[in-house]
Amino acid sequence: MPITAVTGAASGIGAALSQQLCDAGHTVIGIDRSGSDVNADLSTGEGRRSAVDQVLAASGGVLDHLVLCAGLGITAPNCGLIVAVNYFGVTELLDGLADALSKGTQASAVVVGSVASVQTGADQLPMVEAMLSGDFDGAVAAANEDNNPSMAYAGSKYAVTVYVRRKVRAWAEQGIRVNVLAPGVVETPLYKASTEDPKYGEATRNFVAPLGRGSKPEEAANVIRFLLSEQASFIHGTVLFADGGMDAMIRPGKF
Ligand code: NAI
C-alpha cells in the first residue's frame, strides 16, 4: 500500500485527506506544528529541514505520495509568515523529498494552492519575484513591508503554482507527477477565521461561488486523492480548480 506524507494533517483539508487515505489502507505520515506523526514548524528553515529528515526516517527514504496542505490564511500573525509557510513550506519539502518520491511507485505529489492565485495583481508583486528566486529573507521582508495579508496570501499561492509549473520537466525526469489543487471556499478553521476578520470578514463572507456554497474538506480531499491516483496518470503540471465555479466567474476568458 502507498506511503503518503501529508503536511497540515492536523486540521481541515489535510486532516480529512489523512482520514480518507488511512481508510483506504495507505500508510500516512502526517506533518504539522503539533499533534502529528512529524511535528515541525514549516515557517522556519530549521523546521523545514527537520520535517524532511523526520519524513525520510519514518518512510525509510521511499515515498509514493506527498501532499502539501499546510498553509496560513489572511489572519496569520504577519504577512512574512504567510509567505514562509505557503511558499517555502511547500517548495523546500518538495525539493527535499523528491529523491524519496523518485524511488516510490507511481509517485505523485499535490500542492494545495488557491483560487486566490488568480487575484488581479498577484503576479506582479515584488515578493513573488523573491519567492521564485528562492530568496527567503527578501520575500518575507517584502511581504512584511507591504503588510497586505490578502495580497501576501494571493502572491504566495500564485508563486507556488508557478513553481510547480516551471518544474514539470525536472520532476517528470524523476518519474514524479505534480499537480496543484486550487480550492475556492472550504469550510475549515482557516476559512472560518477569515470570515471573522474585522477587515476582510465581510468581503470573505460575500464572495460566494456560483454553486452557492462552500465545500466540505472531504470534497477537496476527494480531488486530491484523484490527482494522486493512477486514474490521473497523464495529469502533470495542471491547476485543478475545485471552487464551485469561482475561477470561471472571475475570469471566464482565461484558462
Ligand atoms: P487549516 O487551518 O484547517 O489547516 C492548515 C494546517 O496547516 C493546520 O493544521 C496548521 O497547523 C498547519 N500549519 C500552519 N502553519 C504551519 C507551520 N508553520 N508549520 C506546520 N504546519 C502549519 O486550513 P485548511 O483550510 O485546511 O487549509 C489547507 C490548505 O488549503 C492551505 O494551504 C490553504 O491555504 C488552502 N486553501 C484553503 C481554502 C479554504 O477556504 N479553507 C481555500 C483555498 C485554499
py3Dmol code that shows the C-alpha trace and the ligand (Angstrom):
import py3Dmol

protein = """\
ATOM      1  CA  MET A   1       0.000   0.000   0.000  1.00  0.00           C
ATOM      2  CA  PRO A   2       1.272   3.527  -0.752  1.00  0.00           C
ATOM      3  CA  ILE A   3       3.192   5.610   1.753  1.00  0.00           C
ATOM      4  CA  THR A   4       1.846   9.157   1.730  1.00  0.00           C
ATOM      5  CA  ALA A   5       3.195  12.194   3.564  1.00  0.00           C
ATOM      6  CA  VAL A   6       0.682  14.983   4.237  1.00  0.00           C
ATOM      7  CA  THR A   7       1.529  18.426   5.627  1.00  0.00           C
ATOM      8  CA  GLY A   8      -1.162  20.274   7.548  1.00  0.00           C
ATOM      9  CA  ALA A   9      -2.511  16.880   8.593  1.00  0.00           C
ATOM     10  CA  ALA A  10      -3.841  18.084  11.953  1.00  0.00           C
ATOM     11  CA  SER A  11      -6.703  20.193  10.586  1.00  0.00           C
ATOM     12  CA  GLY A  12      -9.044  20.981   7.717  1.00  0.00           C
ATOM     13  CA  ILE A  13      -8.264  19.558   4.282  1.00  0.00           C
ATOM     14  CA  GLY A  14      -5.121  17.740   5.453  1.00  0.00           C
ATOM     15  CA  ALA A  15      -7.000  16.017   8.286  1.00  0.00           C
ATOM     16  CA  ALA A  16      -9.872  14.958   6.004  1.00  0.00           C
ATOM     17  CA  LEU A  17      -7.406  13.643   3.435  1.00  0.00           C
ATOM     18  CA  SER A  18      -5.379  11.736   6.037  1.00  0.00           C
ATOM     19  CA  GLN A  19      -8.540  10.066   7.295  1.00  0.00           C
ATOM     20  CA  GLN A  20      -9.607   9.061   3.771  1.00  0.00           C
ATOM     21  CA  LEU A  21      -6.154   7.712   2.946  1.00  0.00           C
ATOM     22  CA  CYS A  22      -5.964   5.729   6.214  1.00  0.00           C
ATOM     23  CA  ASP A  23      -9.432   4.310   5.484  1.00  0.00           C
ATOM     24  CA  ALA A  24      -8.127   3.247   2.053  1.00  0.00           C
ATOM     25  CA  GLY A  25      -5.195   1.449   3.678  1.00  0.00           C
ATOM     26  CA  HIS A  26      -2.394   3.941   2.942  1.00  0.00           C
ATOM     27  CA  THR A  27       0.391   4.479   5.415  1.00  0.00           C
ATOM     28  CA  VAL A  28       0.075   8.184   6.215  1.00  0.00           C
ATOM     29  CA  ILE A  29       2.873  10.280   7.675  1.00  0.00           C
ATOM     30  CA  GLY A  30       1.205  13.426   8.990  1.00  0.00           C
ATOM     31  CA  ILE A  31       3.227  16.611   9.372  1.00  0.00           C
ATOM     32  CA  ASP A  32       2.071  19.622  11.383  1.00  0.00           C
ATOM     33  CA  ARG A  33       3.149  22.065  14.043  1.00  0.00           C
ATOM     34  CA  SER A  34       1.999  19.683  16.765  1.00  0.00           C
ATOM     35  CA  GLY A  35      -0.175  16.636  17.310  1.00  0.00           C
ATOM     36  CA  SER A  36       1.101  14.821  14.216  1.00  0.00           C
ATOM     37  CA  ASP A  37       3.488  11.991  13.356  1.00  0.00           C
ATOM     38  CA  VAL A  38       6.080  14.575  12.383  1.00  0.00           C
ATOM     39  CA  ASN A  39       5.962  17.802  14.363  1.00  0.00           C
ATOM     40  CA  ALA A  40       7.809  20.729  12.804  1.00  0.00           C
ATOM     41  CA  ASP A  41       7.339  24.442  12.231  1.00  0.00           C
ATOM     42  CA  LEU A  42       7.350  24.893   8.462  1.00  0.00           C
ATOM     43  CA  SER A  43       7.797  28.660   8.776  1.00  0.00           C
ATOM     44  CA  THR A  44      11.478  28.254   9.692  1.00  0.00           C
ATOM     45  CA  GLY A  45      14.380  26.791   7.723  1.00  0.00           C
ATOM     46  CA  GLU A  46      15.268  24.607  10.686  1.00  0.00           C
ATOM     47  CA  GLY A  47      11.685  23.335  10.941  1.00  0.00           C
ATOM     48  CA  ARG A  48      11.502  22.541   7.227  1.00  0.00           C
ATOM     49  CA  ARG A  49      14.804  20.638   7.333  1.00  0.00           C
ATOM     50  CA  SER A  50      13.656  18.768  10.414  1.00  0.00           C
ATOM     51  CA  ALA A  51      10.371  17.849   8.683  1.00  0.00           C
ATOM     52  CA  VAL A  52      12.255  16.450   5.680  1.00  0.00           C
ATOM     53  CA  ASP A  53      14.647  14.473   7.917  1.00  0.00           C
ATOM     54  CA  GLN A  54      11.816  13.075  10.030  1.00  0.00           C
ATOM     55  CA  VAL A  55       9.782  12.055   6.962  1.00  0.00           C
ATOM     56  CA  LEU A  56      12.820  10.349   5.442  1.00  0.00           C
ATOM     57  CA  ALA A  57      13.398   8.467   8.707  1.00  0.00           C
ATOM     58  CA  ALA A  58       9.728   7.469   9.035  1.00  0.00           C
ATOM     59  CA  SER A  59       9.400   6.363   5.406  1.00  0.00           C
ATOM     60  CA  GLY A  60      12.746   4.622   5.077  1.00  0.00           C
ATOM     61  CA  GLY A  61      13.632   7.063   2.295  1.00  0.00           C
ATOM     62  CA  VAL A  62      10.891   5.882  -0.080  1.00  0.00           C
ATOM     63  CA  LEU A  63       7.651   7.833  -0.570  1.00  0.00           C
ATOM     64  CA  ASP A  64       4.844   7.202  -3.044  1.00  0.00           C
ATOM     65  CA  HIS A  65       2.839  10.378  -2.476  1.00  0.00           C
ATOM     66  CA  LEU A  66       3.364  13.803  -0.961  1.00  0.00           C
ATOM     67  CA  VAL A  67       0.581  16.318  -0.311  1.00  0.00           C
ATOM     68  CA  LEU A  68       1.323  19.876   0.771  1.00  0.00           C
ATOM     69  CA  CYS A  69      -1.748  21.181   2.587  1.00  0.00           C
ATOM     70  CA  ALA A  70      -0.186  23.204   5.410  1.00  0.00           C
ATOM     71  CA  GLY A  71      -0.919  26.863   4.950  1.00  0.00           C
ATOM     72  CA  LEU A  72      -1.760  30.115   6.676  1.00  0.00           C
ATOM     73  CA  GLY A  73      -4.614  32.429   5.689  1.00  0.00           C
ATOM     74  CA  ILE A  74      -5.118  36.162   5.956  1.00  0.00           C
ATOM     75  CA  THR A  75      -5.455  36.061   9.748  1.00  0.00           C
ATOM     76  CA  ALA A  76      -1.846  34.919  10.192  1.00  0.00           C
ATOM     77  CA  PRO A  77       0.155  36.946  12.751  1.00  0.00           C
ATOM     78  CA  ASN A  78       2.122  38.640   9.957  1.00  0.00           C
ATOM     79  CA  CYS A  79       2.500  38.588   6.179  1.00  0.00           C
ATOM     80  CA  GLY A  80       6.016  37.171   6.253  1.00  0.00           C
ATOM     81  CA  LEU A  81       4.689  34.027   7.923  1.00  0.00           C
ATOM     82  CA  ILE A  82       2.139  33.561   5.122  1.00  0.00           C
ATOM     83  CA  VAL A  83       4.937  33.572   2.560  1.00  0.00           C
ATOM     84  CA  ALA A  84       7.200  31.389   4.729  1.00  0.00           C
ATOM     85  CA  VAL A  85       4.648  28.594   5.167  1.00  0.00           C
ATOM     86  CA  ASN A  86       2.632  28.812   1.934  1.00  0.00           C
ATOM     87  CA  TYR A  87       5.634  29.050  -0.381  1.00  0.00           C
ATOM     88  CA  PHE A  88       8.824  27.837   1.319  1.00  0.00           C
ATOM     89  CA  GLY A  89       6.944  25.268   3.428  1.00  0.00           C
ATOM     90  CA  VAL A  90       5.886  23.721   0.126  1.00  0.00           C
ATOM     91  CA  THR A  91       8.865  24.134  -2.168  1.00  0.00           C
ATOM     92  CA  GLU A  92      11.538  23.088   0.337  1.00  0.00           C
ATOM     93  CA  LEU A  93       9.604  19.959   1.265  1.00  0.00           C
ATOM     94  CA  LEU A  94       9.027  19.053  -2.374  1.00  0.00           C
ATOM     95  CA  ASP A  95      12.695  19.554  -3.169  1.00  0.00           C
ATOM     96  CA  GLY A  96      13.854  17.784  -0.005  1.00  0.00           C
ATOM     97  CA  LEU A  97      11.628  14.766  -0.618  1.00  0.00           C
ATOM     98  CA  ALA A  98      11.952  14.500  -4.418  1.00  0.00           C
ATOM     99  CA  ASP A  99      14.590  11.762  -4.232  1.00  0.00           C
ATOM    100  CA  ALA A 100      12.416   9.715  -1.876  1.00  0.00           C
ATOM    101  CA  LEU A 101       9.482  10.164  -4.265  1.00  0.00           C
ATOM    102  CA  SER A 102      11.607   9.170  -7.235  1.00  0.00           C
ATOM    103  CA  LYS A 103      12.107   5.797  -5.517  1.00  0.00           C
ATOM    104  CA  GLY A 104       8.360   5.382  -4.934  1.00  0.00           C
ATOM    105  CA  THR A 105       5.777   3.566  -7.023  1.00  0.00           C
ATOM    106  CA  GLN A 106       3.805   5.710  -9.494  1.00  0.00           C
ATOM    107  CA  ALA A 107       4.925   8.713  -7.479  1.00  0.00           C
ATOM    108  CA  SER A 108       2.838  11.831  -7.384  1.00  0.00           C
ATOM    109  CA  ALA A 109       2.510  14.997  -5.348  1.00  0.00           C
ATOM    110  CA  VAL A 110      -0.251  17.549  -4.909  1.00  0.00           C
ATOM    111  CA  VAL A 111       0.204  21.129  -3.780  1.00  0.00           C
ATOM    112  CA  VAL A 112      -2.828  22.886  -2.336  1.00  0.00           C
ATOM    113  CA  GLY A 113      -2.893  26.311  -3.981  1.00  0.00           C
ATOM    114  CA  SER A 114      -5.975  28.512  -4.102  1.00  0.00           C
ATOM    115  CA  VAL A 115      -8.322  30.319  -6.442  1.00  0.00           C
ATOM    116  CA  ALA A 116      -6.790  33.416  -4.767  1.00  0.00           C
ATOM    117  CA  SER A 117      -3.769  32.860  -7.038  1.00  0.00           C
ATOM    118  CA  VAL A 118      -5.738  34.408  -9.928  1.00  0.00           C
ATOM    119  CA  GLN A 119      -6.394  37.625  -7.984  1.00  0.00           C
ATOM    120  CA  THR A 120      -5.520  40.672 -10.093  1.00  0.00           C
ATOM    121  CA  GLY A 121      -2.008  41.933  -9.379  1.00  0.00           C
ATOM    122  CA  ALA A 122      -0.813  38.808  -7.553  1.00  0.00           C
ATOM    123  CA  ASP A 123       1.580  38.017 -10.396  1.00  0.00           C
ATOM    124  CA  GLN A 124       3.183  41.476 -10.242  1.00  0.00           C
ATOM    125  CA  LEU A 125       4.211  41.604  -6.590  1.00  0.00           C
ATOM    126  CA  PRO A 126       7.912  42.077  -5.733  1.00  0.00           C
ATOM    127  CA  MET A 127       7.532  39.354  -3.103  1.00  0.00           C
ATOM    128  CA  VAL A 128       6.606  36.884  -5.869  1.00  0.00           C
ATOM    129  CA  GLU A 129       9.853  37.507  -7.706  1.00  0.00           C
ATOM    130  CA  ALA A 130      11.753  36.997  -4.446  1.00  0.00           C
ATOM    131  CA  MET A 131       9.899  33.743  -3.722  1.00  0.00           C
ATOM    132  CA  LEU A 132      10.523  32.362  -7.197  1.00  0.00           C
ATOM    133  CA  SER A 133      14.220  33.157  -6.956  1.00  0.00           C
ATOM    134  CA  GLY A 134      14.397  31.306  -3.619  1.00  0.00           C
ATOM    135  CA  ASP A 135      15.170  34.466  -1.648  1.00  0.00           C
ATOM    136  CA  PHE A 136      13.510  33.632   1.688  1.00  0.00           C
ATOM    137  CA  ASP A 137      14.624  36.745   3.580  1.00  0.00           C
ATOM    138  CA  GLY A 138      13.776  39.053   0.655  1.00  0.00           C
ATOM    139  CA  ALA A 139      10.327  37.536   0.172  1.00  0.00           C
ATOM    140  CA  VAL A 140       9.466  37.693   3.872  1.00  0.00           C
ATOM    141  CA  ALA A 141      10.746  41.281   4.115  1.00  0.00           C
ATOM    142  CA  ALA A 142       8.771  42.350   1.018  1.00  0.00           C
ATOM    143  CA  ALA A 143       5.599  40.757   2.362  1.00  0.00           C
ATOM    144  CA  ASN A 144       6.007  42.372   5.771  1.00  0.00           C
ATOM    145  CA  GLU A 145       6.744  45.744   4.196  1.00  0.00           C
ATOM    146  CA  ASP A 146       3.616  45.522   2.023  1.00  0.00           C
ATOM    147  CA  ASN A 147       1.644  44.440   5.090  1.00  0.00           C
ATOM    148  CA  ASN A 148      -1.345  43.386   2.976  1.00  0.00           C
ATOM    149  CA  PRO A 149      -2.409  39.885   4.113  1.00  0.00           C
ATOM    150  CA  SER A 150      -4.796  39.382   1.218  1.00  0.00           C
ATOM    151  CA  MET A 151      -2.077  40.099  -1.358  1.00  0.00           C
ATOM    152  CA  ALA A 152       0.556  38.115   0.570  1.00  0.00           C
ATOM    153  CA  TYR A 153      -1.803  35.145   0.509  1.00  0.00           C
ATOM    154  CA  ALA A 154      -2.624  35.579  -3.199  1.00  0.00           C
ATOM    155  CA  GLY A 155       1.061  36.143  -4.030  1.00  0.00           C
ATOM    156  CA  SER A 156       2.175  33.058  -2.108  1.00  0.00           C
ATOM    157  CA  LYS A 157      -0.412  30.894  -3.873  1.00  0.00           C
ATOM    158  CA  TYR A 158       0.432  32.359  -7.291  1.00  0.00           C
ATOM    159  CA  ALA A 159       4.171  31.810  -6.725  1.00  0.00           C
ATOM    160  CA  VAL A 160       3.808  28.242  -5.507  1.00  0.00           C
ATOM    161  CA  THR A 161       1.662  27.430  -8.545  1.00  0.00           C
ATOM    162  CA  VAL A 162       4.246  28.891 -10.914  1.00  0.00           C
ATOM    163  CA  TYR A 163       6.971  26.974  -9.069  1.00  0.00           C
ATOM    164  CA  VAL A 164       5.174  23.689  -9.743  1.00  0.00           C
ATOM    165  CA  ARG A 165       4.534  24.500 -13.388  1.00  0.00           C
ATOM    166  CA  ARG A 166       8.158  25.523 -14.004  1.00  0.00           C
ATOM    167  CA  LYS A 167       9.438  22.197 -12.729  1.00  0.00           C
ATOM    168  CA  VAL A 168       7.276  19.811 -14.754  1.00  0.00           C
ATOM    169  CA  ARG A 169      10.158  18.610 -16.870  1.00  0.00           C
ATOM    170  CA  ALA A 170      12.557  18.072 -13.969  1.00  0.00           C
ATOM    171  CA  TRP A 171      10.001  16.103 -11.978  1.00  0.00           C
ATOM    172  CA  ALA A 172       8.902  14.080 -14.981  1.00  0.00           C
ATOM    173  CA  GLU A 173      12.524  13.044 -15.430  1.00  0.00           C
ATOM    174  CA  GLN A 174      12.444  11.787 -11.839  1.00  0.00           C
ATOM    175  CA  GLY A 175       9.208   9.912 -12.522  1.00  0.00           C
ATOM    176  CA  ILE A 176       7.094  12.188 -10.332  1.00  0.00           C
ATOM    177  CA  ARG A 177       3.781  13.784 -11.319  1.00  0.00           C
ATOM    178  CA  VAL A 178       2.997  17.051  -9.536  1.00  0.00           C
ATOM    179  CA  ASN A 179      -0.254  18.991  -9.705  1.00  0.00           C
ATOM    180  CA  VAL A 180      -1.943  21.888  -7.942  1.00  0.00           C
ATOM    181  CA  LEU A 181      -5.407  21.802  -6.433  1.00  0.00           C
ATOM    182  CA  ALA A 182      -6.921  25.298  -6.327  1.00  0.00           C
ATOM    183  CA  PRO A 183      -9.877  25.278  -3.929  1.00  0.00           C
ATOM    184  CA  GLY A 184     -12.315  28.162  -3.538  1.00  0.00           C
ATOM    185  CA  VAL A 185     -14.062  28.111  -0.171  1.00  0.00           C
ATOM    186  CA  VAL A 186     -13.509  25.088   2.052  1.00  0.00           C
ATOM    187  CA  GLU A 187     -15.218  25.095   5.425  1.00  0.00           C
ATOM    188  CA  THR A 188     -12.234  24.719   7.720  1.00  0.00           C
ATOM    189  CA  PRO A 189     -10.823  26.651  10.699  1.00  0.00           C
ATOM    190  CA  LEU A 190      -8.730  28.730   8.249  1.00  0.00           C
ATOM    191  CA  TYR A 191     -11.824  29.853   6.328  1.00  0.00           C
ATOM    192  CA  LYS A 192     -13.881  30.439   9.483  1.00  0.00           C
ATOM    193  CA  ALA A 193     -11.159  32.710  10.889  1.00  0.00           C
ATOM    194  CA  SER A 194     -11.163  34.691   7.618  1.00  0.00           C
ATOM    195  CA  THR A 195     -14.929  35.261   7.816  1.00  0.00           C
ATOM    196  CA  GLU A 196     -14.472  36.682  11.321  1.00  0.00           C
ATOM    197  CA  ASP A 197     -11.617  39.015  10.399  1.00  0.00           C
ATOM    198  CA  PRO A 198     -12.502  42.661  11.186  1.00  0.00           C
ATOM    199  CA  LYS A 199     -11.037  43.941   7.896  1.00  0.00           C
ATOM    200  CA  TYR A 200     -11.672  41.141   5.389  1.00  0.00           C
ATOM    201  CA  GLY A 201     -14.526  39.234   7.053  1.00  0.00           C
ATOM    202  CA  GLU A 202     -17.432  40.843   5.231  1.00  0.00           C
ATOM    203  CA  ALA A 203     -15.811  40.563   1.775  1.00  0.00           C
ATOM    204  CA  THR A 204     -14.895  36.941   2.527  1.00  0.00           C
ATOM    205  CA  ARG A 205     -18.469  36.095   3.539  1.00  0.00           C
ATOM    206  CA  ASN A 206     -19.884  37.842   0.457  1.00  0.00           C
ATOM    207  CA  PHE A 207     -17.572  36.081  -2.012  1.00  0.00           C
ATOM    208  CA  VAL A 208     -19.819  33.144  -2.845  1.00  0.00           C
ATOM    209  CA  ALA A 209     -19.255  30.605  -5.618  1.00  0.00           C
ATOM    210  CA  PRO A 210     -21.842  30.088  -8.373  1.00  0.00           C
ATOM    211  CA  LEU A 211     -22.717  26.762  -6.748  1.00  0.00           C
ATOM    212  CA  GLY A 212     -23.947  28.858  -3.818  1.00  0.00           C
ATOM    213  CA  ARG A 213     -21.969  27.215  -1.028  1.00  0.00           C
ATOM    214  CA  GLY A 214     -18.535  26.411   0.245  1.00  0.00           C
ATOM    215  CA  SER A 215     -17.144  22.908   0.022  1.00  0.00           C
ATOM    216  CA  LYS A 216     -16.549  20.385   2.753  1.00  0.00           C
ATOM    217  CA  PRO A 217     -12.912  19.450   3.441  1.00  0.00           C
ATOM    218  CA  GLU A 218     -13.796  15.927   2.298  1.00  0.00           C
ATOM    219  CA  GLU A 219     -14.700  17.267  -1.161  1.00  0.00           C
ATOM    220  CA  ALA A 220     -11.241  18.828  -1.513  1.00  0.00           C
ATOM    221  CA  ALA A 221      -9.686  15.603  -0.212  1.00  0.00           C
ATOM    222  CA  ASN A 222     -11.580  13.581  -2.841  1.00  0.00           C
ATOM    223  CA  VAL A 223      -9.975  15.644  -5.612  1.00  0.00           C
ATOM    224  CA  ILE A 224      -6.509  15.291  -4.090  1.00  0.00           C
ATOM    225  CA  ARG A 225      -6.934  11.512  -3.929  1.00  0.00           C
ATOM    226  CA  PHE A 226      -7.917  11.518  -7.597  1.00  0.00           C
ATOM    227  CA  LEU A 227      -4.840  13.577  -8.574  1.00  0.00           C
ATOM    228  CA  LEU A 228      -2.595  11.225  -6.583  1.00  0.00           C
ATOM    229  CA  SER A 229      -4.117   8.117  -8.104  1.00  0.00           C
ATOM    230  CA  GLU A 230      -3.368   6.261 -11.314  1.00  0.00           C
ATOM    231  CA  GLN A 231      -6.721   7.489 -12.647  1.00  0.00           C
ATOM    232  CA  ALA A 232      -4.833  10.779 -13.129  1.00  0.00           C
ATOM    233  CA  SER A 233      -1.771   9.121 -14.665  1.00  0.00           C
ATOM    234  CA  PHE A 234      -1.398  11.663 -17.517  1.00  0.00           C
ATOM    235  CA  ILE A 235      -2.199  14.781 -15.486  1.00  0.00           C
ATOM    236  CA  HIS A 236       1.002  16.665 -14.675  1.00  0.00           C
ATOM    237  CA  GLY A 237       1.608  20.373 -14.007  1.00  0.00           C
ATOM    238  CA  THR A 238      -2.102  21.077 -14.039  1.00  0.00           C
ATOM    239  CA  VAL A 239      -4.014  23.501 -11.846  1.00  0.00           C
ATOM    240  CA  LEU A 240      -7.321  21.909 -10.989  1.00  0.00           C
ATOM    241  CA  PHE A 241      -9.888  24.397  -9.674  1.00  0.00           C
ATOM    242  CA  ALA A 242     -12.355  22.822  -7.262  1.00  0.00           C
ATOM    243  CA  ASP A 243     -14.048  26.089  -6.426  1.00  0.00           C
ATOM    244  CA  GLY A 244     -17.747  25.808  -7.204  1.00  0.00           C
ATOM    245  CA  GLY A 245     -17.225  27.926 -10.318  1.00  0.00           C
ATOM    246  CA  MET A 246     -15.365  30.892  -8.760  1.00  0.00           C
ATOM    247  CA  ASP A 247     -12.494  30.963 -11.258  1.00  0.00           C
ATOM    248  CA  ALA A 248     -14.855  30.764 -14.233  1.00  0.00           C
ATOM    249  CA  MET A 249     -16.986  33.515 -12.698  1.00  0.00           C
ATOM    250  CA  ILE A 250     -13.999  35.827 -12.146  1.00  0.00           C
ATOM    251  CA  ARG A 251     -12.188  35.312 -15.476  1.00  0.00           C
ATOM    252  CA  PRO A 252     -14.240  33.313 -17.975  1.00  0.00           C
ATOM    253  CA  GLY A 253     -11.848  34.076 -20.830  1.00  0.00           C
ATOM    254  CA  LYS A 254      -8.715  32.794 -19.138  1.00  0.00           C
ATOM    255  CA  PHE A 255      -7.913  29.141 -18.563  1.00  0.00           C
TER     256      PHE A 255
END
"""
ligand_1 = """\
44
NAI
P -6.496 24.647 8.395
O -6.110 25.855 9.176
O -7.665 23.861 8.837
O -5.249 23.658 8.255
C -3.975 24.144 7.954
C -2.946 23.327 8.711
O -1.659 23.860 8.398
C -3.128 23.397 10.244
O -3.168 22.096 10.799
C -1.900 24.161 10.691
O -1.422 23.784 11.976
C -0.896 23.827 9.579
N 0.167 24.817 9.605
C 0.044 26.158 9.530
N 1.235 26.741 9.736
C 2.130 25.744 9.924
C 3.510 25.721 10.222
N 4.217 26.855 10.403
N 4.118 24.536 10.351
C 3.416 23.379 10.223
N 2.091 23.337 9.953
C 1.462 24.517 9.835
O -6.695 25.159 6.917
P -7.241 24.479 5.566
O -8.360 25.313 5.120
O -7.400 23.025 5.712
O -6.020 24.806 4.598
C -5.287 23.811 3.900
C -4.730 24.458 2.650
O -5.803 24.820 1.791
C -3.953 25.751 2.904
O -2.793 25.757 2.104
C -4.908 26.828 2.457
O -4.241 27.984 2.028
C -5.618 26.123 1.321
N -6.896 26.692 0.943
C -7.924 26.730 1.860
C -9.135 27.287 1.493
C -10.278 27.376 2.443
O -11.293 28.025 2.109
N -10.216 26.751 3.602
C -9.353 27.834 0.137
C -8.217 27.707 -0.734
C -7.045 27.163 -0.335
"""
view = py3Dmol.view(width=600, height=400)
view.addModel(protein, "pdb")
view.setStyle({"model": 0}, {"cartoon": {"style": "trace"}})
view.addModel(ligand_1, "xyz")
view.setStyle({"model": 1}, {"stick": {}})
view.zoomTo()
view.show()
